[in-house]
């Protein structure tokens, strides 16, 4: 079912750069592509922080669950929130703006 075309839910950095290059004439579309890029980056970083927290928690279960492990887990989860919340909000904003530009009906 994949024909090489990017899906609207998964945007790689190469796709974003191609999107910017194809919309050089319109500064709004260029800015939207930049926001999409940083949103994807924020999501990657946020989920990576959750992975670090899970690994640290797993190590803490088998080893000594000391203050260092607790600090790593709590810190990684806090960082994930810092990255994921704005990235998710801006990502939905970019998707909504793209749908509106295509003339699709607004849905929740």
N, CA, C and O atoms as a DFTB+ gen file, in Angstrom:
432 C
 N C O
     1  1       0.804      -1.183       0.000
     2  2       0.000       0.000       0.000
     3  2       0.855       1.257       0.000
     4  3       0.340       2.362      -0.174
     5  1       2.158       1.094       0.194
     6  2       3.031       2.254       0.147
     7  2       3.579       2.400      -1.258
     8  3       4.143       1.464      -1.824
     9  1       3.406       3.573      -1.804
    10  2       3.896       3.848      -3.144
    11  2       5.032       4.852      -3.119
    12  3       5.349       5.454      -4.145
    13  1       5.655       5.042      -1.949
    14  2       6.749       5.984      -1.835
    15  2       6.306       7.376      -1.449
    16  3       7.141       8.216      -1.114
    17  1       5.021       7.639      -1.488
    18  2       4.517       8.965      -1.120
    19  2       4.466       9.081       0.401
    20  3       4.091       8.127       1.083
    21  1       4.838      10.241       0.935
    22  2       4.794      10.394       2.387
    23  2       3.357      10.419       2.881
    24  3       2.472      10.980       2.234
    25  1       3.141       9.812       4.020
    26  2       1.820       9.826       4.618
    27  2       1.682      11.086       5.455
    28  3       2.694      11.632       5.897
    29  1       0.469      11.568       5.689
    30  2       0.315      12.804       6.441
    31  2       0.727      12.672       7.901
    32  3       0.976      13.684       8.557
    33  1       0.806      11.443       8.430
    34  2       1.126      11.265       9.833
    35  2       2.622      11.112      10.073
    36  3       3.088      11.336      11.190
    37  1       3.383      10.737       9.052
    38  2       4.808      10.516       9.207
    39  2       5.550      11.418       8.237
    40  3       5.477      11.235       7.022
    41  1       6.257      12.381       8.776
    42  2       6.980      13.327       7.952
    43  2       8.453      13.250       8.314
    44  3       8.829      13.513       9.456
    45  1       9.283      12.894       7.354
    46  2      10.710      12.862       7.607
    47  2      11.292      14.231       7.311
    48  3      10.653      15.069       6.675
    49  1      12.518      14.448       7.782
    50  2      13.128      15.753       7.570
    51  2      13.388      16.010       6.089
    52  3      13.369      17.161       5.654
    53  1      13.630      14.952       5.306
    54  2      13.799      15.119       3.875
    55  2      12.527      15.602       3.212
    56  3      12.568      16.421       2.294
    57  1      11.390      15.091       3.678
    58  2      10.104      15.526       3.150
    59  2       9.856      16.993       3.467
    60  3       9.318      17.734       2.644
    61  1      10.250      17.403       4.655
    62  2      10.053      18.797       5.048
    63  2      10.907      19.711       4.197
    64  3      10.453      20.773       3.771
    65  1      12.153      19.305       3.943
    66  2      13.020      20.140       3.102
    67  2      12.490      20.211       1.673
    68  3      12.569      21.262       1.037
    69  1      11.956      19.113       1.167
    70  2      11.352      19.134      -0.170
    71  2      10.118      20.024      -0.173
    72  3       9.847      20.732      -1.142
    73  1       9.371      19.976       0.935
    74  2       8.169      20.812       1.045
    75  2       8.539      22.290       1.062
    76  3       7.857      23.111       0.449
    77  1       9.622      22.629       1.767
    78  2      10.076      24.016       1.804
    79  2      10.540      24.451       0.415
    80  3      10.212      25.548      -0.035
    81  1      11.298      23.599      -0.259
    82  2      11.810      23.951      -1.579
    83  2      10.687      24.137      -2.590
    84  3      10.787      24.972      -3.489
    85  1       9.615      23.357      -2.445
    86  2       8.530      23.455      -3.413
    87  2       7.611      24.641      -3.140
    88  3       6.783      24.981      -3.986
    89  1       7.739      25.271      -1.989
    90  2       6.854      26.380      -1.630
    91  2       7.625      27.667      -1.368
    92  3       7.180      28.497      -0.576
    93  1       8.757      27.845      -2.006
    94  2       9.594      29.017      -1.758
    95  2       8.867      30.336      -2.019
    96  3       9.207      31.350      -1.410
    97  1       7.888      30.344      -2.899
    98  2       7.220      31.598      -3.251
    99  2       6.287      32.084      -2.146
   100  3       6.062      33.289      -2.027
   101  1       5.747      31.194      -1.346
   102  2       4.770      31.571      -0.328
   103  2       5.408      31.485       1.058
   104  3       5.692      30.385       1.531
   105  1       5.637      32.611       1.711
   106  2       6.300      32.577       3.023
   107  2       5.470      31.885       4.104
   108  3       6.031      31.354       5.062
   109  1       4.159      31.883       3.966
   110  2       3.313      31.195       4.951
   111  2       3.542      29.687       4.874
   112  3       3.645      29.016       5.901
   113  1       3.621      29.161       3.658
   114  2       3.861      27.729       3.501
   115  2       5.265      27.344       3.931
   116  3       5.476      26.250       4.455
   117  1       6.224      28.229       3.715
   118  2       7.591      27.975       4.172
   119  2       7.622      27.909       5.692
   120  3       8.225      27.001       6.264
   121  1       6.980      28.861       6.342
   122  2       6.941      28.875       7.808
   123  2       6.202      27.653       8.346
   124  3       6.613      27.074       9.351
   125  1       5.129      27.264       7.692
   126  2       4.378      26.078       8.112
   127  2       5.242      24.831       8.002
   128  3       5.184      23.960       8.869
   129  1       6.041      24.737       6.946
   130  2       6.938      23.593       6.786
   131  2       8.009      23.587       7.876
   132  3       8.389      22.523       8.363
   133  1       8.493      24.758       8.256
   134  2       9.470      24.838       9.343
   135  2       8.852      24.399      10.672
   136  3       9.477      23.671      11.443
   137  1       7.636      24.842      10.930
   138  2       6.940      24.444      12.160
   139  2       6.710      22.936      12.159
   140  3       6.850      22.294      13.200
   141  1       6.361      22.361      11.016
   142  2       6.171      20.913      10.916
   143  2       7.473      20.178      11.214
   144  3       7.469      19.136      11.869
   145  1       8.583      20.724      10.731
   146  2       9.892      20.118      10.976
   147  2      10.222      20.129      12.467
   148  3      10.616      19.105      13.024
   149  1      10.064      21.280      13.110
   150  2      10.384      21.373      14.533
   151  2       9.399      20.568      15.382
   152  3       9.762      20.061      16.444
   153  1       8.177      20.453      14.924
   154  2       7.204      19.625      15.625
   155  2       7.614      18.157      15.574
   156  3       7.544      17.459      16.585
   157  1       8.035      17.691      14.419
   158  2       8.493      16.305      14.288
   159  2       9.735      16.062      15.138
   160  3       9.873      15.005      15.754
   161  1      10.635      17.035      15.172
   162  2      11.835      16.921      15.996
   163  2      11.480      16.871      17.481
   164  3      12.049      16.076      18.228
   165  1      10.548      17.710      17.907
   166  2      10.114      17.712      19.297
   167  2       9.469      16.398      19.699
   168  3       9.666      15.920      20.816
   169  1       8.698      15.815      18.792
   170  2       8.083      14.517      19.083
   171  2       9.144      13.435      19.213
   172  3       9.061      12.588      20.102
   173  1      10.140      13.454      18.336
   174  2      11.220      12.471      18.430
   175  2      11.954      12.592      19.750
   176  3      12.221      11.590      20.413
   177  1      12.282      13.818      20.132
   178  2      12.992      14.029      21.392
   179  2      12.132      13.625      22.590
   180  3      12.634      13.023      23.539
   181  1      10.859      13.950      22.550
   182  2       9.966      13.599      23.647
   183  2       9.836      12.103      23.825
   184  3       9.898      11.601      24.948
   185  1       9.656      11.389      22.735
   186  2       9.533       9.937      22.832
   187  2      10.870       9.295      23.211
   188  3      10.891       8.248      23.858
   189  1      11.971       9.908      22.817
   190  2      13.273       9.410      23.227
   191  2      13.450       9.563      24.742
   192  3      14.033       8.695      25.391
   193  1      12.953      10.657      25.295
   194  2      13.009      10.842      26.750
   195  2      12.171       9.793      27.468
   196  3      12.570       9.302      28.524
   197  1      11.017       9.444      26.913
   198  2      10.201       8.394      27.512
   199  2      10.933       7.053      27.450
   200  3      10.853       6.262      28.390
   201  1      11.636       6.796      26.364
   202  2      12.419       5.573      26.249
   203  2      13.512       5.526      27.318
   204  3      13.725       4.491      27.949
   205  1      14.197       6.644      27.517
   206  2      15.232       6.716      28.558
   207  2      14.622       6.453      29.929
   208  3      15.206       5.732      30.737
   209  1      13.454       7.029      30.198
   210  2      12.785       6.814      31.484
   211  2      12.419       5.346      31.671
   212  3      12.586       4.801      32.762
   213  1      11.924       4.707      30.623
   214  2      11.558       3.284      30.724
   215  2      12.786       2.409      30.956
   216  3      12.749       1.483      31.767
   217  1      13.861       2.700      30.253
   218  2      15.092       1.918      30.437
   219  2      15.635       2.121      31.849
   220  3      16.031       1.158      32.504
   221  1      15.657       3.354      32.315
   222  2      16.144       3.617      33.674
   223  2      15.251       2.931      34.705
   224  3      15.756       2.382      35.685
   225  1      13.942       2.953      34.503
   226  2      13.021       2.282      35.429
   227  2      13.265       0.776      35.429
   228  3      13.284       0.146      36.486
   229  1      13.451       0.203      34.247
   230  2      13.739      -1.234      34.159
   231  2      15.033      -1.600      34.843
   232  3      15.104      -2.614      35.537
   233  1      16.059      -0.790      34.657
   234  2      17.332      -1.029      35.347
   235  2      17.149      -0.885      36.853
   236  3      17.744      -1.633      37.630
   237  1      16.337       0.066      37.259
   238  2      16.087       0.258      38.685
   239  2      15.364      -0.914      39.311
   240  3      15.567      -1.202      40.491
   241  1      14.521      -1.599      38.547
   242  2      13.834      -2.774      39.081
   243  2      14.792      -3.911      39.374
   244  3      14.648      -4.615      40.373
   245  1      15.779      -4.088      38.493
   246  2      16.713      -5.208      38.661
   247  2      17.918      -4.847      39.521
   248  3      18.530      -5.722      40.134
   249  1      18.253      -3.580      39.568
   250  2      19.369      -3.125      40.393
   251  2      18.805      -2.409      41.612
   252  3      17.658      -2.634      41.998
   253  1      19.579      -1.584      42.188
   254  2      19.125      -0.816      43.343
   255  2      18.340       0.402      42.872
   256  3      18.839       1.181      42.060
   257  1      17.124       0.577      43.370
   258  2      16.277       1.697      42.970
   259  2      16.620       2.895      43.848
   260  3      15.850       3.264      44.734
   261  1      17.770       3.495      43.599
   262  2      18.239       4.600      44.426
   263  2      17.762       5.947      43.930
   264  3      16.916       6.046      43.042
   265  1      18.325       6.976      44.526
   266  2      17.910       8.344      44.178
   267  2      18.344       8.723      42.767
   268  3      17.663       9.507      42.106
   269  1      19.459       8.182      42.296
   270  2      19.923       8.509      40.946
   271  2      18.947       7.988      39.896
   272  3      18.606       8.699      38.951
   273  1      18.506       6.758      40.063
   274  2      17.562       6.178      39.106
   275  2      16.244       6.948      39.149
   276  3      15.649       7.235      38.110
   277  1      15.800       7.275      40.346
   278  2      14.563       8.039      40.485
   279  2      14.682       9.401      39.816
   280  3      13.754       9.846      39.141
   281  1      15.813      10.060      39.999
   282  2      16.027      11.371      39.384
   283  2      16.045      11.275      37.861
   284  3      15.515      12.151      37.177
   285  1      16.650      10.218      37.330
   286  2      16.698      10.039      35.873
   287  2      15.293       9.802      35.329
   288  3      14.915      10.384      34.313
   289  1      14.521       8.954      35.997
   290  2      13.162       8.648      35.532
   291  2      12.291       9.902      35.569
   292  3      11.620      10.226      34.589
   293  1      12.302      10.600      36.693
   294  2      11.468      11.799      36.830
   295  2      11.929      12.895      35.870
   296  3      11.105      13.559      35.242
   297  1      13.231      13.082      35.758
   298  2      13.760      14.101      34.844
   299  2      13.437      13.810      33.394
   300  3      13.073      14.712      32.640
   301  1      13.569      12.541      32.997
   302  2      13.270      12.174      31.612
   303  2      11.783      12.338      31.309
   304  3      11.414      12.777      30.220
   305  1      10.933      11.988      32.268
   306  2       9.496      12.165      32.040
   307  2       9.125      13.643      31.988
   308  3       8.265      14.036      31.200
   309  1       9.759      14.462      32.816
   310  2       9.489      15.900      32.769
   311  2       9.953      16.497      31.438
   312  3       9.256      17.319      30.842
   313  1      11.129      16.078      30.981
   314  2      11.615      16.565      29.681
   315  2      10.710      16.119      28.540
   316  3      10.495      16.861      27.582
   317  1      10.183      14.903      28.647
   318  2       9.288      14.433      27.586
   319  2       8.050      15.314      27.507
   320  3       7.559      15.597      26.414
   321  1       7.546      15.745      28.643
   322  2       6.384      16.636      28.637
   323  2       6.733      17.982      28.029
   324  3       5.938      18.563      27.292
   325  1       7.933      18.480      28.343
   326  2       8.374      19.768      27.795
   327  2       8.455      19.709      26.273
   328  3       8.103      20.674      25.594
   329  1       8.916      18.580      25.736
   330  2       9.045      18.448      24.281
   331  2       7.726      18.066      23.610
   332  3       7.381      18.616      22.565
   333  1       6.992      17.130      24.202
   334  2       5.827      16.571      23.517
   335  2       4.614      17.491      23.492
   336  3       3.896      17.529      22.493
   337  1       4.372      18.224      24.556
   338  2       3.162      19.054      24.596
   339  2       3.156      20.100      23.488
   340  3       2.201      20.142      22.712
   341  1       4.188      20.954      23.376
   342  2       4.144      21.937      22.278
   343  2       4.242      21.294      20.894
   344  3       3.613      21.766      19.947
   345  1       5.031      20.214      20.773
   346  2       5.168      19.561      19.472
   347  2       3.837      18.997      18.999
   348  3       3.513      19.079      17.814
   349  1       3.069      18.431      19.909
   350  2       1.765      17.884      19.542
   351  2       0.792      18.989      19.156
   352  3       0.063      18.863      18.173
   353  1       0.781      20.058      19.919
   354  2      -0.133      21.167      19.626
   355  2       0.193      21.796      18.279
   356  3      -0.702      22.006      17.459
   357  1       1.465      22.097      18.045
   358  2       1.844      22.710      16.769
   359  2       1.675      21.736      15.610
   360  3       1.343      22.151      14.500
   361  1       1.901      20.440      15.854
   362  2       1.694      19.443      14.804
   363  2       0.245      19.382      14.361
   364  3      -0.045      19.304      13.167
   365  1      -0.669      19.418      15.329
   366  2      -2.095      19.441      14.979
   367  2      -2.457      20.737      14.249
   368  3      -3.294      20.730      13.346
   369  1      -1.834      21.831      14.637
   370  2      -2.094      23.100      13.956
   371  2      -1.680      23.068      12.499
   372  3      -2.398      23.563      11.631
   373  1      -0.515      22.482      12.230
   374  2      -0.035      22.374      10.846
   375  2      -0.960      21.477      10.034
   376  3      -1.292      21.792       8.891
   377  1      -1.378      20.354      10.629
   378  2      -2.284      19.447       9.908
   379  2      -3.622      20.118       9.621
   380  3      -4.186      19.944       8.541
   381  1      -4.130      20.883      10.585
   382  2      -5.408      21.577      10.377
   383  2      -5.277      22.635       9.286
   384  3      -6.179      22.795       8.463
   385  1      -4.154      23.359       9.276
   386  2      -3.951      24.379       8.249
   387  2      -3.831      23.738       6.868
   388  3      -4.345      24.278       5.888
   389  1      -3.157      22.592       6.785
   390  2      -3.058      21.886       5.503
   391  2      -4.432      21.429       5.018
   392  3      -4.752      21.546       3.835
   393  1      -5.244      20.904       5.948
   394  2      -6.593      20.468       5.559
   395  2      -7.429      21.656       5.099
   396  3      -8.181      21.550       4.130
   397  1      -7.302      22.775       5.784
   398  2      -8.071      23.959       5.389
   399  2      -7.639      24.468       4.020
   400  3      -8.478      24.887       3.222
   401  1      -6.341      24.436       3.740
   402  2      -5.858      24.856       2.427
   403  2      -6.379      23.958       1.310
   404  3      -6.620      24.422       0.195
   405  1      -6.553      22.663       1.615
   406  2      -7.094      21.739       0.615
   407  2      -8.603      21.879       0.476
   408  3      -9.194      21.276      -0.420
   409  1      -9.244      22.669       1.352
   410  2     -10.671      22.882       1.279
   411  2     -11.491      21.811       1.956
   412  3     -12.691      21.697       1.706
   413  1     -10.859      21.018       2.815
   414  2     -11.591      19.968       3.507
   415  2     -12.386      20.568       4.667
   416  3     -12.039      21.618       5.208
   417  1     -13.440      19.883       5.025
   418  2     -14.306      20.322       6.098
   419  2     -13.600      20.166       7.442
   420  3     -12.848      19.213       7.645
   421  1     -13.843      21.104       8.361
   422  2     -13.262      21.052       9.694
   423  2     -13.922      19.929      10.491
   424  3     -15.148      19.858      10.579
   425  1     -13.097      19.051      11.072
   426  2     -13.597      17.977      11.922
   427  2     -12.726      17.897      13.161
   428  3     -11.592      18.375      13.173
   429  1     -13.267      17.292      14.193
   430  2     -12.481      17.096      15.415
   431  2     -11.667      15.891      15.268
   432  3     -10.923      15.534      16.181
